[in-house]
């Protein structure tokens, strides 16, 4: 996967994951209160760049590890 494709994938996947995780974590920690949306957006804006950068950096290693695990599961060691 080229760098541009990897960056786009990291941005899209992390955006969706962080959306759900921050929404759930904010709700669990604060409940539905008047400033919920503001607090959730704050958490999202902080977490998303971290998640996107992490996803971009670890994607090659995660892909290799996935290929090794699948090969072992299929008996192709």
N, C-alpha and C positions, 0 to 999 in steps of 0.2 A: 504494500500500500504506500503510495507516495505521501509526501509530507502534507500537501494540501488536503488530500482525502482524510488522512489521519487527524488533522486539526479540525476539520468539519465534523467528523464522527465524534471526536472528543467533546466538542462544543455542544452538539445536539444531544448526545447521550447524557452528559453531565447536567445539562439544563433540565432534562426531564426527571432524572434521578433526584437532583437537588430540590426541584420543585416539590416532589412528593415527600421527601425526607424532612425538609425544613417545615413544610406545612404540618406534617404529623407531629414532629418534635415540638414545634411552637404550640400547637393545640394541647398536647399532653402537658407541657410545662406551664402554660398560662390559662388554658381553657378559653372559651369564647367570651372575650371581654371587649370593651369598646375600641381599644387600641390593638386588637389582634392583627388586623391586616398590616398595619404599620410595622409591628414587631416581626411579623412573618417576612415582609419584604426586606427588612433590615438583615435578617438572618440569611435570606436567599442571596442578596447582593454580596454579602461577605463570603458565603460558602461556594457560590458558583465558580468564581475565578480559580479558587483553590482546587475544586473538583475537576475543572476543565484542564488545568495545567497538569494535575496528577494523572488524569486519564491519558493525556497526550504522551506523558513521559513513560508510563508503565505499560502502555498498549503493546509494544513489541515483545516485552518479556511475558506478558499475560498470554499473548498469542502463541508463543513458543511453548509455554507451560501447558496450555490447552491442548496443543497438538501432541505433546508427550503423554498427557493423561489419556486422551482419546486413543492413541496408539496402544497404550497398555491395556485399556479396557477392551479393545478389539483384538488383543493378542498379537499385535504387530511390534513387539519390542525391538 
